[in-house]
Amino acid sequence: MNLALKDIRYNLGRFVLTAVGIGLLLMVVMGMGGIYRGLLREATLLVESIGADLWIVQGGSRGPFAEISRIPSSVEDRVRTVPGLTGVRRFLSHTIQREHGGRQLRMVVQGLSWPEDRGQWIPLVAGRPLSQAHYEIVVDRSLGLELGARVRLGKDDYRVVGITSGMVGTGGDGIAFFTVGDAQAIQFDVPAEATRIERLLRRGRVEEHELGRLTPRLLDRAVGEAAGIPALAPPPVSAVIASVAPGADPAQVAAEIARWPDVTVYTREQQIELLVSGMVDKAKRQLGLFRVVLVIISTIIMALIIYTLTLDKIHDIAMLKLMGAKNGAIIGLILQQSLLIGGIGYLLAWWLGNYAFPRFPRLVVIEPGDMLVLAGVVVLNSVLASLLGITKAMSVEPSKVLS
């Protein structure tokens, strides 16, 4: 006869409630580890998916993900002249929030360097990549847009031609892929009144200048479109990315570009390191601290419950000792109960996690290695939690049965 199971049947309600509570705590512990891994995957997803070897960003900045980076579009032409590079293209990324269909739509606007990059590398679940230079987008499924839907951004309407899955930005927002031209139009879109006022101010500045007084036709040019004024540069981009050609030395190519004073160059590994050490590091430490606290809480709860169950059967333990039962049998009784509570809680956490985690708004990644580590922690906690009850049981005298 197994004494642990016999006692559990006698205190079934308390045992079940304890196992459920421990299971919920362990599910949260498991989820925090999965949230961290999800943050890590989301932060590095775009960099790894694009696959560029070098990232050329604004001089002195940490790249387009860690902070704002703006460089002239002409840098792309300069990079193309560097030997040993292939697949040079512009990179533009920014986040917007608009209202669409009566709800808030927050997305990462990702510009593809048309026509070199049409989005063939994007893993589509429906539709096709971009096929024209303007007014088409490929969106992540999390944005809730259907194939063929039209979204108004700025002064233009964009039609959804492709849908991908799992393509999110570092903040967990779904990515929408545009051409660079469309992405710039969205980023630098301003109301018509603001454009009118800026043109009038521009004309005023020209009028105050001697050149404006000597050349009246410049006044007409000043109130025109900015693109028609040669002195004004085209809109900047966030970065220029490139791949190293086979046989070329990546370090030598990067060193060549690094000599330019207006840009900074990072390798793919350095860009990922910047993302992990900057955006994910604090979240990692905070989630890790909460995991430790919850593990300690679950151990304390299990210890108190096991101790309470031991107090309830002090008379029975004294009777067992009076009948000649060995200490090993009594220790096994308490230890088995603690391990059963931990084991059932672990299985319950695994089952609830499989149901709940896919429904979380952010990606939760649970790896087999994490589950094995958590199982080891549960076993260790169960043993530690049983020590308080075992200590109490060992102090019971057989004569206690007579009192």
N, C-alpha and C positions, 0 to 999 in steps of 0.2 A: 504494500500500500504506500503510495506517495503522499507523505504528510503535507507537502506544499500544496498539491492540488486539492487535498481534502480541506485544508484551511481556506483556500481560495473560494471553494464552493460555499463555505460558511460565510465568508465576507465578500460575496460576489459583487454587490453594488459598489462598495468602496473601491474594490480592485479595478472594476471597469472604469469608473470615473477617473481614477488615478491614471490608468493607461491611456485614456482619451486625452486628458490634460497633458501628459508627457508627449503624446503623439503630436498634439497641436504645437507644443513648444519646439519639438524636433523638426516639424515641417517648416516653422519660421527660420530655424537655424539652417536647414537645408536650402530654403528659399533665398536667404541672404548670400550664401555662397554662389547660388545660381544667378542672382542679380548682378553680383560682381563680375562673374564670367560673361554675362550678357552685356554689361557695360563695356567690358574689354573688347568683346567681339564687335559691338556696334561702333566703338571708337575707331577701330582699325579696319572696318569692313571696306570703306570706300578706297582707302590707300592700297589695300591688298587687291581689291577687285580691278582697279585701274592698271596696276602692275608697272607703273613707271619706275625707272631706276633713279632718276634725279628730279628734285623739286627745286626750281629756281624761284625765289620769293623776294619780297621787298627787303632791301639791305637793312640788317640789324634786327629784323623781325624773326619770329619763331615759326612762321608758316601760316597758311590760310586757316588752319584749324585752331591753333593756340591763340591767335590774335588776328587783327585786321592786317591784311597784306594787299597792297595795291602797287602794281608795276605797269609801265606803259605796254601797250600791245606790241610795240615795235621790238621789245625784248625777244619775242619769238623769232623774228628775222635774224637777230644777232646770234641766237642760240643755234639756228640752223647752219651757221657758218663754222661752228666748232667741229673739227674732225672727230669721228668716233661716235656720233650720235645718230639716232634714228627715231622716227615716230615723235617728232617735236610737235607739241600742240599747246594751246592755251587752256587754262583751268580757271573756272569762275564758280564760286559757291557762296551763297548767302541764304539766310532764313527769312521768310516772310509769313505774315498771318493776315488772311483775308476772310471775308464772309462769302460763303457760297451755299446756295440752296437753304438759306435760313440757319446755317450753322457756321461756326468758326473753322476755318481750314488753315492749318499751320503746316508748312512744307519747307523743305530745303531745296532751293532752286539751284540745280546743277547744270552748268553750261558745258555742252559738248562742242569741241572745236570742229565745226562744220567746214568743209565736207570730209576732212580726214577721219573724223570720229562721228559715226552715225549711231553709235550705241549698240553695235553688233555684239559687244562683250557683255551686255546686260542680260541676265538670265530671265527671259520672258516666260510668263505663264499664259499669256494671251496677247493677241495682236502682233505687231511688227515693230522694228526700229524706226527711227526718223527717216523720212524719204524726201523732205524738202527743207529749205533753209529757214522757213518761218512758220509759226502758228501750229506746230505739232509738239506734243509732249508724250513722254513715257512716264508713268507714275507708279509708285509703290501701292500695293493693294491696301495697305493700312490707311491710305488717304480716303478710301471709300468712294472713289470715282469709277464709274463704269466705262467700258470701252465705247468710244464714240461721244462721250460727254464733252460739253464745251464749258470752259472755265474762262471767265473774264479777269484778266490781270492787267492793271494799268489801263491803257487805251485799246487793247487788242483782245480778241477771243482766241483761245487755244483749244485744239481738239485732241482728246486722248486717243492715241493710236496704238499704245502698247501698255501692258500691265505687268509689273514684276512683283516679286515677293521677297521680303526680308531685306530690302535695300533701304536702310534708314541712316540718318545722320548721327553725329556724336551725341545729340540731345534726345535721340529716340524718335525724332520726327521723320515721316516718310519723305523720300527723295522724289522730286519731279525733274526729269531730264529734258532740257531744252537745248537748242543751239546756243552758242555763246552770244550771238547777236540778240536773240530774244531774251536771254538771261540779263544782258546789259540793259535792254529796253525796260525790263521790269525793275531792275535795281535802281536805275536813275530816272524813273518816271516821276514827274512832279505835276501838280495841278496846272491847268491852262493859265490861271491867273498868276501863279508864281512864275511861269515862263514869260508872260507878258511883262511883269514887273522887272524881271532880270534883263530883258531886252532893252527896256527903257533906261535902266540904270547903266547898261553897257553903252547905250548911245550918249548918255550924259557924260560918262568918263571920256569918250572919244571927243565930244564937243569941247571939253576942258583942255584937251591936249592940242598942242600946236599943229600936229599932223592932221587932226580932224578939221581944224579951221582952214588949212591950206588945201585939203582934199575933201570937199563936201560929199563925194560919192561914198566915202568911208562910213558916213552916218547911215546911209541906207543899208550898207553891208552889216553894220553893227546891230541892227534890229532884225536881222534875218536869222536863220537857223544857225546854231553853233557849228554844225558840221560844214557849213559853207564858209567859215572863217579859218583860213589856213593856220593862223597863229594858235588856235585852240586845238589841243591834242584830242584824239578819239578817246572814248571811255577806257579806263584801265581794267586790267584783269587781276585775279587773285594770285595767280602763279603761272609759270610756264613749266610743263613737265616734258620729260624726254626719256627714252630708253637708250641704253648703251649698246652699240653695235657689236655683234660677235667678233671676238678677237681684240677688242679695244680694252684698255685698262681703265676701269671706272674711277679709280683714285686720280689718275692723271687727267682725265676729262673733267672731273669735278674741280680739281685744282686750277685748271685753265679758266673755268668760269668764275671761280672764287676770286680771281684777280680783279674782276670788275668791281668798282667801288659802290655801285648803286644796287647791287643784288647780293643775296646770300643763297648758297646752294646746300641742299641736304640730300643725302641718300634716302632710299626708301626705309632702311632700318632706322636711320636717325629721325625721320619723320614719325615713325611709329613710336619710337622711344619718347619723343616729345609729347605725343598724345597720351601715352601710358603714365609718364611721370608727372604730367601736368593735370590733365582732366580726370584721370581715373584714380590717381594715387590717394587723394583725400577720401574719395568714396570707398576705396579699398580699406583704408584704415578705420573709417567709421563703421562700415559693415562688419569688419573683423572684431571690433570692440563689442558691438552688439551681440555677435555670435558667442563670444566668450562669456558675456553677462548672462545670456539665455542658457548656456550650458551649465553655468554655476547654479542658476535658479532651478533648473530641472533636477540637478543633483540634490539640492537642498529639499525640494518637494518630495522626491523619492525617499530621501533619508527620513523625513518626518513621517511619511506614510508607513514606511517599514517599521519605524520605531513605535508608531501608534498600534500597528498590528501586533507587534511583539508584546506591548503592554497588555493588550486584550487577552493574550494567551499565556500570561505569566503563570497562572495556576496549572495550565496544561504542560508547560515546560517543566515546572517543578515535579509534576506527576511522572513525566518521562524520565527525569533524572532519578526519581525514587524507584522507578521500575528498572533502572540500570541502563538506560539509553546512553550511548556514547555522545560525547560533545560533537563529534563529526556529523552525527545525524541531525542535531539541533542546528548546527551551523549551516548544513546543507538545506534545511527547511527554510531558513531566512534568506540565504543566498539565492536559492532557486526562485523564491517569490520576487526578489529584486530583479533578477535576470529576466523573468517572465514579463514583469511590468515594462522593463526597458525594451525587450524584444517586440512585444505587442505594440508599444508606442512607436518603435522604429518602422514596423510594417504599416501601421496606420499612417505615419508621416509620409512614407513612400507612396501609398495609395492615394491619399489626399493631394499630394504634390502633383502626381500625374494628371489629376483632374483639374486642379486649380491653376497651376503655373502656366499652361498654354493660354489661359484667359487673362493673364496679367497684361496691363498696358505696355510694359517694357519687356524685352526679351529676357527669359530666364533659362540659363543653360546648366543642366545638371549632368555631370560626367560620371562614368562608373568609378573612377578613382575617388571622387568626392564621396560617393556612397560608401565605399569601403572604409575610408577614413572615419566617416560618421559612425559606421557600425562599430569600429574599434573604440571610438569615444563613448558610445552607448554602453558597451560592455564594461569599460573602465568606470564609468559613472555608476553603473549598477552595482559593481563590486564596492565602490567607495560608499554608496548610499546604504549598503547593507551593514557596514561596519558598526554604525551606531546601534542598530538592533542586535547585532551579534554580541557586542560588548554588554548590553543590558541582559541578554539571555544567559551569557556566561556567568553573570553575577548573581543569578537566581539560585537560592539554596533549596535542596529537596524538601526541607522542613516547611517551606512556604506552603506546601499543599495542606498542611494541618491548620494553617491560620484562616 
